[in-house]
Amino acid sequence: MTAFRGIAAAALIAAAARAQQPAPPAPQPAQQPGPAQQQAAPAPSNALTLEQAIQLALDRNYDLRRTQYQSLSSEQDKVIARAAILPKLDFNGSLSNTRNGGGQVVGTFTNPTTGAEVVQVSRTEVFRGYGATLSASQLLFDGGKWWNNLAAADLNLASSEANVEEQRLTTVYTVEQRFYELVRQQRQLQVLGEAAKRSRDQADFTQRLFEGGRATQADVYAARANRDNDEISRLGQETRVELARQDLAITIGADPADPLTIVEPAAMQQDPGVPPPAQGAVQTALARRPSLKAFALTAEAQRKSASAVAGDYWPVLSLSGSYGRQTRTLDDFTKPLDQASTLRGSINLTWNIFNGFATKGTVEKARIGELLAENDLVNGRRGVASDVERAVAQLATARQQVRIAAQSLQNASENLRLARTRQQVGVGTQLEVRDAELKLTQAELARDNALVDGHEAESALRRAMGG
């Protein structure tokens, strides 16, 4: 019992002596500013804003340019369809030399003087010919093919224009998503960089504790391992930032090898907006979404095309006329119009009575195309409704996550401050500090992720509702 009291007294004296020794300076816990207090580093003068990135994409995005070219092609399809009801005028002119070889027996006769039979042989002759023909034709009736084809071309043109608007929406949405994704990766790089700095400070602090006799060699090695692991995470995040930068560059039509920096939107640190009621948002999207207009127009165009193909069951009635002349001399060719000429006019009726069921197969194929277009319309409406409801749900979730993450960030910052204070006075462990540092890093990442997810959900909702 006496020995135990002696040991306890010695331990108390040693603890008091350590308490009187000045403690090495501890790393200061990071003070996390609120959303309104966070200030981004000044961006370069040539850094892109979100609005500038969108404008570049609208000017240079390859997918958008492709749909615009397709719309121009549809305009020419309309011109081609209109050509069927316009008269056709053709001209043909020719200048020819025709050689008839000699030596051909053309007849025989008897010489009256000698009484001998004489064979008459043709001579070699060359004839020059002048010819010109002017012909015109006009379609009168073709079973409804021309007016149905013209209506289908009008509808296809309107559908292609709606597709251009849809691709413009998609382009803006893609730019916003990749812009926000680059913001996310850059913010995560900043968070992991701060975490790596805290680990370096903690490793230095642990080394000083060891030199003062207040930490073990194992604590030093553990702190160094934490420092190296955090640095590895930071370096890996740099690669993810570069990949996100290249994705954005491709979307806006820039060379991925060129330098590209961005400016975070001013509202990046604000909470996401309040989502609208899902049912009303869906109804708005069904009325405004360009892709649904394109599907509906395409379905109607397919119906017109099927009606046009069915016109092959009917006869074709047309008018045709021609004026021409064929002469052997240029003088004859220049005679008045009523001389050395041919004038022809006709009413033509053609009717394909049977062609091996090819017409029937073509009509059925057109009907199937009509069913496919209607199926695409139904599926498109279902997809738009799903996109809207998903975006509304994601936006509502992100708003809640932002609020929770902000509170978690404050708690994690205070927890790290207390853990370091406890370590400094000798009653806390390095494990507690490390755990507090990890929780702070996780809280920072969670808050940045929630903010970016919220703005991406807002972008997705705008696109799903038609802008």
C-alpha positions in Angstrom: 0.0 0.0 0.0 2.8 2.4 0.9 4.5 1.6 -2.5 1.3 2.3 -4.4 1.0 5.7 -2.7 4.6 6.5 -3.6 4.1 5.6 -7.3 0.9 7.7 -7.5 2.7 10.7 -5.9 5.5 10.4 -8.4 3.0 10.3 -11.3 1.3 13.4 -10.0 4.6 15.3 -9.7 5.5 14.3 -13.3 2.2 15.5 -14.7 2.5 18.8 -12.9 5.9 19.3 -14.3 4.7 18.6 -17.8 1.8 21.0 -17.4 4.3 23.7 -16.4 6.3 23.2 -19.6 5.4 25.4 -22.6 3.5 23.4 -25.1 4.6 23.6 -28.8 2.3 25.7 -31.0 -0.6 23.7 -32.3 -2.0 24.0 -35.8 -4.9 26.4 -35.8 -8.3 24.9 -36.8 -9.6 26.2 -40.0 -12.4 28.7 -39.5 -15.1 27.9 -42.0 -16.9 31.0 -43.3 -20.6 30.9 -44.0 -22.0 30.8 -47.5 -22.1 34.6 -47.8 -18.6 35.0 -46.5 -16.7 32.6 -48.8 -14.7 34.6 -51.4 -13.2 32.9 -54.5 -9.7 33.7 -55.6 -9.6 36.4 -58.3 -10.0 34.8 -61.7 -7.8 35.6 -64.7 -9.1 38.3 -67.1 -9.7 35.7 -69.9 -11.6 33.3 -67.7 -15.0 32.2 -69.0 -18.3 32.9 -67.3 -21.1 30.4 -67.6 -23.0 32.8 -70.0 -19.9 33.1 -72.2 -19.4 29.4 -72.3 -23.1 28.9 -73.3 -22.7 31.5 -76.1 -19.6 29.8 -77.4 -21.3 26.4 -77.5 -24.3 27.9 -79.3 -21.9 29.2 -82.0 -19.5 26.3 -82.2 -21.1 23.1 -80.8 -20.9 20.3 -83.4 -24.1 18.6 -82.5 -26.1 21.8 -82.7 -24.5 22.7 -86.0 -25.4 19.3 -87.3 -29.1 19.7 -86.5 -29.0 23.2 -88.2 -27.6 21.6 -91.4 -30.3 19.0 -91.2 -33.0 21.7 -91.0 -31.5 23.4 -94.1 -31.6 20.0 -95.9 -35.3 19.7 -95.0 -35.9 23.1 -96.6 -34.6 21.7 -99.9 -36.8 18.6 -99.5 -39.7 21.0 -99.5 -38.5 22.6 -102.7 -38.1 19.1 -104.3 -41.7 18.2 -103.2 -43.1 21.4 -104.7 -41.4 20.6 -108.0 -43.9 17.9 -108.8 -46.8 20.4 -109.3 -44.8 22.8 -111.4 -44.4 22.4 -115.2 -41.3 20.9 -116.6 -39.6 22.4 -119.6 -36.8 20.6 -121.4 -34.6 21.6 -124.4 -32.5 19.3 -126.6 -30.3 20.4 -129.4 -28.0 18.4 -131.7 -25.5 18.8 -134.5 -24.6 15.6 -136.2 -22.6 14.2 -139.2 -23.8 10.9 -140.6 -21.6 8.9 -143.0 -23.2 6.2 -145.3 -20.5 4.0 -146.7 -20.4 3.2 -150.4 -20.1 -0.2 -152.1 -23.6 -1.4 -151.4 -25.6 -2.9 -154.3 -28.6 -0.8 -154.9 -29.8 -2.4 -158.2 -29.0 -3.8 -161.6 -29.8 -2.8 -165.2 -29.0 -3.9 -168.7 -26.8 -1.7 -170.9 -28.9 -1.1 -174.1 -25.8 -0.8 -176.2 -23.9 -3.8 -175.2 -26.7 -5.8 -173.7 -24.5 -6.5 -170.7 -26.0 -6.5 -167.2 -24.6 -3.7 -165.0 -24.6 -3.7 -161.2 -25.3 -0.3 -159.6 -23.3 0.4 -156.4 -23.9 3.2 -153.9 -21.4 6.0 -153.3 -20.1 7.1 -149.9 -22.1 10.1 -148.7 -21.9 12.3 -145.6 -25.0 14.1 -144.3 -25.0 16.8 -141.7 -28.1 17.1 -139.5 -29.4 20.0 -137.4 -32.0 19.3 -134.6 -33.7 21.0 -131.7 -36.6 20.1 -129.6 -38.5 22.0 -126.9 -40.8 19.9 -124.7 -43.1 20.7 -121.8 -45.2 18.6 -119.4 -47.6 19.3 -116.6 -48.8 16.8 -114.0 -52.6 16.9 -113.6 -53.4 14.1 -111.2 -51.3 11.4 -109.5 -53.7 10.0 -106.9 -52.8 12.6 -104.2 -49.1 11.9 -104.2 -47.9 15.4 -104.9 -50.0 17.3 -102.3 -49.4 14.7 -99.6 -45.7 14.8 -100.3 -45.8 18.6 -100.1 -47.6 18.5 -96.8 -45.2 15.9 -95.5 -42.2 18.1 -96.5 -43.8 21.1 -94.7 -44.3 19.0 -91.5 -40.7 17.5 -91.7 -39.3 21.0 -92.0 -41.3 22.2 -88.9 -40.1 19.0 -87.1 -36.5 19.7 -88.0 -36.8 23.3 -86.7 -38.2 21.9 -83.5 -35.3 19.5 -83.3 -32.9 22.5 -83.6 -34.6 24.1 -80.6 -34.4 20.9 -78.7 -30.7 20.5 -79.5 -30.2 24.2 -78.4 -31.8 23.3 -75.1 -29.6 20.2 -74.8 -26.5 22.2 -75.7 -27.2 24.7 -73.0 -28.0 22.0 -70.5 -24.8 20.1 -71.3 -22.6 23.2 -71.0 -24.2 24.0 -67.6 -23.7 20.4 -66.4 -20.1 20.3 -67.4 -19.4 23.8 -66.2 -20.8 23.0 -62.8 -18.9 19.7 -62.8 -15.7 21.6 -63.3 -16.7 23.9 -60.5 -17.3 20.8 -58.3 -13.9 19.3 -59.1 -12.1 22.6 -58.6 -13.8 23.0 -55.2 -13.0 19.5 -54.2 -9.4 20.1 -55.2 -9.4 23.2 -52.9 -10.9 21.2 -50.0 -8.4 18.3 -50.5 -5.6 20.9 -50.7 -6.6 22.4 -47.4 -6.9 18.9 -45.9 -3.4 18.1 -47.1 -2.1 21.3 -45.5 -3.8 20.4 -42.2 -2.1 17.0 -42.4 1.3 18.6 -43.0 0.8 20.9 -40.1 -0.3 18.1 -37.9 2.7 16.0 -38.9 5.0 18.9 -38.0 3.2 19.4 -34.7 3.4 15.7 -33.8 7.2 15.8 -34.5 7.6 18.7 -32.1 5.6 16.8 -29.5 7.8 13.9 -29.9 10.9 16.0 -29.5 9.4 17.4 -26.3 8.8 13.9 -25.0 5.0 14.2 -25.3 4.4 11.8 -28.3 5.7 8.5 -29.4 7.6 7.6 -32.6 4.5 5.7 -33.7 2.5 8.9 -33.5 5.0 10.6 -35.7 4.9 7.8 -38.3 1.1 7.8 -38.3 0.9 11.6 -38.8 3.4 11.3 -41.7 1.3 8.5 -43.3 -1.8 10.7 -43.0 0.1 13.6 -44.6 1.2 11.4 -47.5 -2.2 9.9 -48.1 -3.9 13.3 -48.2 -1.3 14.5 -50.7 -2.0 11.5 -52.9 -5.7 12.3 -52.8 -5.0 15.9 -53.7 -2.8 14.8 -56.7 -5.6 12.5 -57.9 -8.1 15.3 -57.7 -5.9 17.4 -60.0 -6.4 14.7 -62.7 -10.1 14.8 -62.2 -10.1 18.6 -62.6 -8.2 18.3 -65.9 -10.7 15.7 -67.2 -13.6 18.0 -66.3 -11.9 20.9 -68.0 -11.4 18.9 -71.2 -15.1 17.8 -71.2 -16.2 21.4 -71.0 -13.8 22.4 -73.8 -15.1 19.8 -76.1 -18.7 20.9 -75.4 -18.1 24.5 -76.2 -16.1 23.7 -79.3 -12.7 24.7 -78.0 -9.4 22.9 -78.4 -8.9 20.8 -75.3 -5.1 21.5 -75.5 -5.7 25.3 -75.1 -5.8 26.7 -71.6 -9.2 27.1 -70.1 -10.2 28.8 -66.9 -13.7 29.6 -65.6 -15.4 32.0 -63.2 -17.8 30.5 -60.7 -21.3 31.8 -61.1 -22.2 34.5 -58.6 -25.1 32.4 -57.3 -22.9 29.3 -56.8 -22.9 29.7 -52.9 -26.6 30.4 -52.7 -29.1 27.7 -51.8 -30.9 26.1 -54.7 -34.3 27.5 -55.6 -37.6 26.0 -54.4 -38.8 23.3 -56.8 -42.2 23.8 -58.4 -45.1 21.3 -57.9 -44.3 18.3 -60.0 -47.7 18.0 -61.6 -47.7 21.5 -62.8 -44.1 21.3 -64.0 -45.0 18.1 -66.0 -47.9 19.8 -67.7 -45.8 22.8 -68.6 -43.1 20.5 -70.1 -45.6 18.6 -72.2 -46.8 21.8 -73.7 -43.4 23.5 -74.3 -40.8 20.8 -74.9 -39.5 21.1 -78.5 -38.7 17.4 -78.7 -42.4 16.6 -78.2 -43.4 19.1 -80.9 -40.9 17.4 -83.2 -42.3 13.9 -82.4 -45.9 15.1 -83.1 -44.9 16.8 -86.4 -42.9 13.7 -87.5 -45.9 11.4 -86.8 -48.2 13.7 -88.9 -45.6 13.8 -91.6 -45.5 10.0 -91.7 -49.3 9.9 -92.1 -49.0 12.2 -95.1 -46.2 10.1 -96.5 -48.3 7.0 -96.2 -51.2 8.7 -98.0 -48.8 9.8 -100.7 -47.5 6.2 -101.2 -51.0 5.0 -101.5 -51.4 7.2 -104.5 -49.5 4.6 -106.6 -52.9 2.7 -106.7 -54.3 5.5 -108.9 -53.6 6.4 -112.5 -51.4 9.4 -113.4 -52.7 12.0 -115.7 -50.5 14.6 -117.4 -50.2 17.0 -120.3 -47.2 17.1 -122.6 -46.2 19.0 -125.7 -43.1 19.4 -127.8 -41.9 21.5 -130.7 -38.9 20.5 -132.8 -37.2 20.4 -136.1 -34.7 18.2 -137.8 -33.0 19.4 -141.0 -29.9 18.6 -143.1 -28.9 22.2 -143.8 -28.6 25.2 -141.7 -30.8 27.2 -144.1 -33.6 24.8 -143.6 -33.1 25.0 -139.8 -33.6 28.8 -139.8 -36.9 28.7 -141.8 -40.0 30.2 -140.2 -41.5 28.3 -137.2 -44.3 26.8 -139.3 -41.9 25.2 -141.8 -39.6 22.2 -141.4 -40.9 21.6 -137.9 -42.9 19.2 -135.8 -45.4 20.2 -133.2 -46.8 17.5 -130.9 -49.3 17.6 -127.9 -50.8 14.8 -125.9 -52.8 13.9 -122.8 -51.1 11.0 -121.1 -52.7 8.4 -118.8 -50.5 5.8 -117.1 -51.8 3.2 -114.6 -49.7 0.7 -112.9 -52.1 -2.2 -112.8 -49.8 -4.8 -111.2 -46.2 -4.6 -110.2 -45.7 -7.8 -108.2 -47.3 -6.4 -104.9 -44.5 -3.8 -104.7 -47.0 -1.0 -104.1 -48.8 -3.0 -101.4 -45.5 -3.6 -99.6 -44.5 0.1 -99.9 -47.8 1.2 -98.5 -47.6 -1.2 -95.6 -44.0 -0.1 -94.8 -45.2 3.5 -94.7 -48.0 2.6 -92.3 -45.5 0.9 -90.1 -43.4 4.1 -90.2 -46.5 6.0 -89.0 -46.9 3.6 -86.1 -43.3 3.9 -85.1 -43.6 7.7 -85.1 -46.6 7.6 -82.9 -44.8 5.2 -80.6 -41.9 7.6 -80.4 -44.3 10.4 -79.5 -45.9 8.4 -76.6 -42.5 7.3 -75.4 -41.2 10.9 -75.6 -44.0 12.2 -73.5 -43.3 9.6 -70.9 -39.6 10.4 -70.9 -40.2 14.2 -70.5 -42.5 13.6 -67.6 -39.9 11.3 -66.0 -37.2 14.0 -66.6 -39.3 16.7 -64.9 -40.2 14.6 -61.9 -36.6 13.4 -61.4 -35.3 16.9 -61.6 -37.9 18.2 -59.1 -37.0 15.4 -56.7 -33.2 16.0 -57.0 -33.7 19.7 -56.5 -35.8 19.2 -53.3 -33.2 16.7 -52.0 -30.3 19.0 -52.8 -31.9 21.9 -50.9 -32.2 19.7 -47.8 -28.6 18.4 -48.2 -27.3 22.0 -48.5 -28.8 23.0 -45.2 -27.7 19.8 -43.4 -24.2 20.1 -44.9 -23.9 23.7 -43.7 -24.7 22.7 -40.1 -22.4 19.7 -40.4 -19.6 21.9 -41.6 -19.9 24.2 -38.5 -20.0 21.2 -36.2 -17.0 19.6 -37.8 -15.0 22.8 -37.6 -15.8 23.2 -33.9 -15.0 19.5 -33.3 -11.5 19.9 -34.9 -10.8 23.0 -32.8 -11.7 21.2 -29.6 -9.7 18.1 -30.6 -6.6 20.2 -31.2 -7.1 22.0 -27.9 -7.3 18.7 -26.1 -4.2 17.5 -27.8 -2.3 20.6 -26.9 -3.1 20.4 -23.2 -2.2 16.7 -23.2 -5.6 15.1 -22.7 -6.4 14.4 -26.4 -4.9 11.9 -28.8 -3.7 12.2 -32.3 -6.3 9.7 -33.4 -9.0 12.2 -32.2 -7.5 15.0 -34.2 -7.2 12.8 -37.3 -10.8 11.8 -37.0 -11.9 15.4 -36.6 -9.9 16.4 -39.7 -11.5 13.7 -41.7 -14.9 14.8 -40.6 -14.2 18.4 -41.5 -13.0 17.3 -45.0 -16.1 15.2 -45.5 -18.3 18.0 -44.4 -16.7 20.4 -46.8 -17.0 18.0 -49.7 -20.6 17.2 -48.8 -21.5 20.9 -48.8 -19.8 21.6 -52.1 -21.4 18.5 -53.7 -24.9 19.5 -52.4 -24.5 23.0 -53.8 -23.4 21.8 -57.2 -26.1 19.0 -57.3 -28.7 21.7 -56.6 -27.6 23.9 -59.4 -27.3 20.9 -61.8 -30.9 19.9 -60.8 -32.1 23.5 -61.5 -30.4 23.2 -65.0 -32.0 19.8 -65.6 -35.4 21.1 -64.6 -35.1 24.1 -67.0 -34.2 21.8 -69.8 -36.9 19.3 -69.0 -39.6 22.0 -69.0 -38.5 23.4 -72.3 -36.4 26.3 -71.2 
